[in-house]
Amino acid sequence: MIGPRFEARLLRVIAGDPVKLEADLELLCDAEIIEEAAGSGSTSSQSYRFTQAILQDVIYQNLLLQRRTECMGGSAPLSSACAATARKSSRISRCSGITSA
């Protein structure tokens, strides 16, 4: 499981497709699930953080046990799992009128 703040290079190691990773990170930023952390200027040291601590918990709790096990082992593309949750969260927010604080 990744923490509330995480390095993009960690995701690059885990993710199989760097192009998809960048698209997923952009989607998560657009959905206001994550944001670039302050002080992460260069792409080599780029880091992100969840915009709200509860989002990290909700995303993790929504992963199936098998998926959690894969993520803990580092063999699953975490960005894809989080991006799927972001798409779902974004649809729910639009339908319910909820916006991020």
Rosetta blueprint (number, residue, H / E / L):
1 M L
2 I L
3 G L
4 P L
5 R E
6 F E
7 E E
8 A H
9 R H
10 L H
11 L H
12 R H
13 V H
14 I H
15 A L
16 G L
17 D L
18 P H
19 V H
20 K H
21 L H
22 E H
23 A H
24 D H
25 L H
26 E H
27 L H
28 L H
29 C H
30 D H
31 A L
32 E L
33 I L
34 I E
35 E E
36 E E
37 A L
38 A L
39 G L
40 S L
41 G L
42 S L
43 T H
44 S H
45 S H
46 Q L
47 S E
48 Y E
49 R E
50 F E
51 T L
52 Q L
53 A H
54 I H
55 L H
56 Q H
57 D H
58 V H
59 I H
60 Y H
61 Q H
62 N H
63 L L
64 L L
65 L H
66 Q H
67 R H
68 R H
69 T H
70 E H
71 C H
72 M H
73 G H
74 G L
75 S L
76 A L
77 P L
78 L H
79 S H
80 S H
81 A H
82 C H
83 A H
84 A H
85 T H
86 A H
87 R H
88 K H
89 S H
90 S H
91 R H
92 I H
93 S H
94 R H
95 C H
96 S H
97 G L
98 I L
99 T L
100 S L
101 A L
